[in-house]
């Protein structure tokens, strides 16, 4: 039952960020959640920590994909340490949002808040990515061949009485 509740929470939390005309980022979904609600939720439903850890990792992946300069801005950390940092920040700063807690994780690990990371310019696309309108990454085909089970017939011998 608790697993369904956690899954439902994840489905009901939109996680979309959009830049406005000034380049500001609007955080939606779990990022807006006040830390005191996060800590209470995790205390009541320990399985919910998976949802929050997944949000933190998804956020980190989005930063890695969109902000050029490093392949992994949180290199040297793991899922558990990232989650524990955010949880401890939230316990100590209950009025902060989850986004603010994640931002402090970036300050600790990189020395910069997230908005300063995103101020970096993206490099121009490579010639191979632009040439002939072809994608830089070749699509792959999954080839799964199911084997037919081998059936060996056994000869049934009737015994006469």
N, C-alpha and C positions, 0 to 999 in steps of 0.2 A: 504494500500500500504506500509506504513512504517513498519507494522508488518511483511510483507513478506521480506522486506529488512533486518530486524533484524534476522529473521529466516535464511535467506540466508547467512548472515554473520556467524552465528553459524555453519552452515553446511560446510562452506568453511574454517573454522579454525581448522586444525588438532591440537589435544592436546595430544601429545605423548611425553613421557619422556623416555630416555634410558640411562643406565649407560655405560660408556666406560670402557676400560681395567684398568683404574686408579680409577674407582669408581666415576668419575665426572658425573654430571647430565647435559644433554642437554635439554634445554627448547625449545619447539616448539610451534607454534600457537600463541594465544593471549599473552602468557607470554613474547614473544619477542617484542611485540608492545611497541613502545616508548610512554611514558606517554603523551607527547604533542598530539600525534594522538588520544589517548584514550579520553582526555578531549575535544578535538575538535569534535570528533565523538559524544560523549554524549551531547555536547552543541547543535550540529546540529540535532541530532536524540535522544531525551530524552528516547525513548523506548529502545535504545541500552544499557542503564544502566542495564537492566535485563540480557543481555548477559554477561556483565562484572561481575555482581554480581553472576551469575551462575558459571562463570569460577572460581571466588574466592572461592565459596562454594565447587565446585568440587575439587579444589586444596586442600582445607582444609580437605575434606573427604579422599582424597588420602593419605595425611600425616597421618591422624588418622588410616587408614588401614595398612599402610606400616611401620610406625615408632612405635615400641612398647615402652611402658612406661606409657602412659596415653591414656585414651579412647577418650579424646577430648582436643586437645592442645589449642583450642580457647574457652574453656569453659567460660561462662560469657559474651560472645559476641553474637550478633545476626546478621542476614544477613545485615540489614541496617547499623549497626555500622561498620561492616567489610568493606562494600562497601564504606562508607563515609571516613573511614580512608585511604583506598587506593586512592580514588579520591582526597582527600586533599593532600596526599603525592605527587600524580602526578601533581597537580596544582602547588605545591611548588618546584618540582624537575622534570621539563619537559623533561630532557635528560635521566632520569632513564627509565627502562623498567617496565612493569606491574609486572614481576617476582620480581624485586628489591623492588617495592612498597609492594607486598605481604610479602616479606622477612622482611621488616621493621615492618609489622603488627605482625609477629612472634616475633621479637625482643622486641616490646612493650609488648606483652601479655605473653611471656614465659621467656624473658631475654636472649634468644638464637636465633641466626640465624638458618634458616632451615637446613643448612649443618651440624650444630652441633647436631641438633635433630636426623638426620639420621645416625650419627656416632654410635648411640646406637645399640647394638646387639639384634637381635630377640631372644625371649626365645625358647627353644627347643619345638617341638610339644608334646602335651600331649599324654599319652598312649592311651586314647580313640580315638584320631584322627588317630593314627597309626595302632591300632589293627585290624587285619583281613582285612586290605585294604578297610575298609568301611569309607565313609565320616563321619566327625564329626557332620555335620549338616544334619539332615534327610530332604530329599526333601518333600515338601508338595504338595498335590494335591488340585487343586481348584475344588470344587464341586458346580456347579451352576445349579440348576434345574429350568427350566422355567415352570411356571404354565400355564396351558391352561386356556384361559379366559372362564368364565362361561357365557353361552348364555341361557337366559331364553326366551322361546317362548311365545309370547302373542297370545291369541286367537283373531282372527279378526271376529267380528260379523257384518254381513251386515244388515243394516236397510232396511226394505222394505217401500217403499213410498206408 
